[in-house]
Amino acid sequence: MEIEKLPKNTDYYEFDNSHSYWPAIRFYLKRACQAIHYHNAKWWCDLHTGEPIQRNAGELLMLIVSEIAEGMEGHRKGLMDDKLPYRPMLEVELADAVIRILDMAEGFGLDIAGALVEKCKFNTTRHDHTRESRLAHGGKAY
């Protein structure tokens, strides 16, 4: 499957959501979910018996939040990562958050790949995301 490259300097506000790369994004993100979950299988088994366990959604969500918080701390202090010292801590902690999100999605049988593509497409139609709305009084600054 060939992936269409995004045009450089694409104006997000005029972004055409019919591009042919969306199926490829969905396909490869789903494969990433599967691969990450496979490599994290040890966290989905009882430590003592090796039997599969159902993970707690709240706990997993808070672990994702903790990765984001660590990224904020790294960014605030301008730190490089302690495990991958050639990379900024923000970058590595965001990667950790993505790993946790994709692992959780696969473990809970969620179609995060489909939801991401659909949400990106939907966001291109939102009036409150247009340049005019954002520039208006009370518009979204970020």
Buried (B, 14 or more C-beta within 10 A) or exposed (E): EEEEEEEEEEEEEEBEEEBEBBEBBBBEBBEBBEEBBEEBEEBBEEEEEEEEEEBEEEEBEEBBEBBBEBBEEBBEEEBBBEEEEEBBBBBBBBBBBBBBBBBBBBBEEBBBBEEBBBEEBEEBEEEEBBEEBEEEEEEEEE
